[in-house]
Amino acid sequence: MEPADLMTNSMTQSTHAALITGASGGIGAATARQLAAQGRPVVLLGRRAPELLAVAKQIQDQGGTAHAVPGDVTQEDSVAEAIKAAEDLGGLQTLVANAGIMPLAPLEESDLNIWRQTVDVNLSGLLHCVHASLPLMLKQKRGDIILISSVAGRQTFPEASVYCATKAAVTHFGDCLRVDLARRASEGGGHLRVGVVEPGIVMTELVDSIPHAPMRSAVEKFVNSVEEPLQPEDVAETIAWMVNAPPHVSINDVVIRPTAMTR
Ligand SMILES: NC(=O)c1ccc[n+]([C@@H]2O[C@H](COP(=O)([O-])OP(=O)(O)OC[C@H]3O[C@@H](n4cnc5c(N)ncnc54)[C@H](OP(=O)(O)O)[C@@H]3O)[C@@H](O)[C@H]2O)c1
């Protein structure tokens, strides 16, 4: 076996936990299932307790270790509880900051509270999770932070300026954080990696977070116009590939689109 294989295996078989936010459905639930199937204990954070518990039970029924923490990424105490659960499962190896909403509306009908909520969940909530994870990861001198951004962070979509702005901020934050953590590594700080994932269209419940009915229909039409959109498992496999890379390999930014998506 090559040294790189040994390192991959040691990362894969780590008993350190992964915390996945927004794990009650979609990309987060698929990622939790994928990482748990590879032997990682997983902590699931999301607001809808029944859905979250169902994902945890599914993982446990398959022989995995899963702990559900019903809570909200905008609330620091929820995030602290999830981090504590990961510590109790052997330490936080991986944070997948995935929770997000996309409550689009035409500019003329946009509500400032909805703009605030989009920033609160997609950006501030993500920052809460990263901020709460850093002390542990810096102490352990190893860890992976995966931030779920979007192609909306690099291109424009109609009536989606605030959502796009939050995703652009997530992508740039991830790249800056990567450099800060890499500097610690070069000073003997171990392996602390940051990866950003920018998916195109994935078949999930995200469109349901659009309260404006005509806008929701328009986005549904756009989503359905793409032949063979991504499934949550496609993104989950990408995340698993990133965190299972040998420790000296840092996969920083992955754009993943359905093959038929033209923009
Ligand atoms: N689907 C796509 O086409 C697509 C494309 C690019 C990027 N993304 C990004 O991928 C991520 C996951 O979305 P998805 O597509 O899997 O959609 P989804 O099925 O709607 O999942 C979103 C998850 O976020 C959770 N969530 C929302 N607000 C939360 C909060 N305040 N606190 C904790 N959890 C919260 C939801 O759970 P609860 O409601 O139970 O809290 C849910 O589990 C998002 O960041 C999204 O922007 C999606």
The ligand as a Tripos MOL2 file, in Angstrom:
@<TRIPOS>MOLECULE
LIG
   48    52     1     0     0
SMALL
NO_CHARGES

@<TRIPOS>ATOM
      1 N1        -30.5070   22.7370   -4.2860 N.am      1 LIG1
      2 C1        -29.7190   23.4630   -5.0580 C.2       1 LIG1
      3 O1        -29.9320   23.5520   -6.2830 O.2       1 LIG1
      4 C2        -28.5340   24.1750   -4.4610 C.ar      1 LIG1
      5 C3        -27.6000   24.7280   -5.3410 C.ar      1 LIG1
      6 C4        -26.5070   25.3920   -4.8350 C.ar      1 LIG1
      7 C5        -26.3360   25.5020   -3.4670 C.ar      1 LIG1
      8 N2        -27.2490   24.9550   -2.6340 N.ar      1 LIG1
      9 C6        -27.0340   25.1240   -1.1930 C.3       1 LIG1
     10 O2        -26.9980   23.8600   -0.5820 O.3       1 LIG1
     11 C7        -27.3400   23.9910    0.7930 C.3       1 LIG1
     12 C8        -28.3450   22.9200    1.1730 C.3       1 LIG1
     13 O3        -29.5540   23.1550    0.4880 O.3       1 LIG1
     14 P1        -30.4320   22.0040   -0.1510 P.3       1 LIG1
     15 O4        -30.4370   22.2370   -1.5970 O.co2     1 LIG1
     16 O5        -30.0630   20.6850    0.3780 O.co2     1 LIG1
     17 O6        -31.8780   22.4690    0.3500 O.3       1 LIG1
     18 P2        -32.8650   21.9010    1.4660 P.3       1 LIG1
     19 O7        -33.2610   20.5130    1.1270 O.co2     1 LIG1
     20 O8        -33.9160   22.9360    1.6130 O.co2     1 LIG1
     21 O9        -31.9410   21.8540    2.7400 O.3       1 LIG1
     22 C9        -31.6330   23.0010    3.4780 C.3       1 LIG1
     23 C10       -31.3190   22.5510    4.8760 C.3       1 LIG1
     24 O10       -30.9880   23.7190    5.6560 O.3       1 LIG1
     25 C11       -31.6940   23.6410    6.8720 C.3       1 LIG1
     26 N3        -31.8800   24.9640    7.4260 N.ar      1 LIG1
     27 C12       -32.4740   26.0360    6.8740 C.ar      1 LIG1
     28 N4        -32.4610   27.0660    7.7180 N.ar      1 LIG1
     29 C13       -31.8200   26.6330    8.8430 C.ar      1 LIG1
     30 C14       -31.4890   27.2270   10.0730 C.ar      1 LIG1
     31 N5        -31.8000   28.4910   10.3480 N.pl3     1 LIG1
     32 N6        -30.8280   26.4890   11.0020 N.ar      1 LIG1
     33 C15       -30.5000   25.1980   10.7450 C.ar      1 LIG1
     34 N7        -30.7920   24.5860    9.5920 N.ar      1 LIG1
     35 C16       -31.4460   25.2970    8.6530 C.ar      1 LIG1
     36 C17       -32.9940   22.9410    6.5150 C.3       1 LIG1
     37 O11       -33.5300   22.2580    7.6300 O.3       1 LIG1
     38 P3        -34.6550   22.8040    8.6120 P.3       1 LIG1
     39 O12       -35.7150   23.4530    7.7670 O.co2     1 LIG1
     40 O13       -35.0950   21.5760    9.3120 O.co2     1 LIG1
     41 O14       -33.9530   23.7640    9.5120 O.co2     1 LIG1
     42 C18       -32.5000   21.8910    5.5360 C.3       1 LIG1
     43 O15       -32.0500   20.7470    6.2170 O.3       1 LIG1
     44 C19       -27.8660   25.4270    0.9750 C.3       1 LIG1
     45 O16       -26.8510   26.2230    1.5570 O.3       1 LIG1
     46 C20       -28.1260   25.8690   -0.4600 C.3       1 LIG1
     47 O17       -28.0110   27.2610   -0.6090 O.3       1 LIG1
     48 C21       -28.3460   24.2920   -3.0910 C.ar      1 LIG1
@<TRIPOS>BOND
     1     1     2 1
     2     2     3 2
     3     2     4 1
     4     4     5 ar
     5     4    48 ar
     6     5     6 ar
     7     6     7 ar
     8     7     8 ar
     9     8     9 1
    10     8    48 ar
    11     9    10 1
    12     9    46 1
    13    10    11 1
    14    11    12 1
    15    11    44 1
    16    12    13 1
    17    13    14 1
    18    14    15 2
    19    14    16 1
    20    14    17 1
    21    17    18 1
    22    18    19 2
    23    18    20 1
    24    18    21 1
    25    21    22 1
    26    22    23 1
    27    23    24 1
    28    23    42 1
    29    24    25 1
    30    25    26 1
    31    25    36 1
    32    26    27 ar
    33    26    35 ar
    34    27    28 ar
    35    28    29 ar
    36    29    30 ar
    37    29    35 ar
    38    30    31 1
    39    30    32 ar
    40    32    33 ar
    41    33    34 ar
    42    34    35 ar
    43    36    37 1
    44    36    42 1
    45    37    38 1
    46    38    39 2
    47    38    40 1
    48    38    41 1
    49    42    43 1
    50    44    45 1
    51    44    46 1
    52    46    47 1
@<TRIPOS>SUBSTRUCTURE
     1 LIG1         1 GROUP 0 **** ****
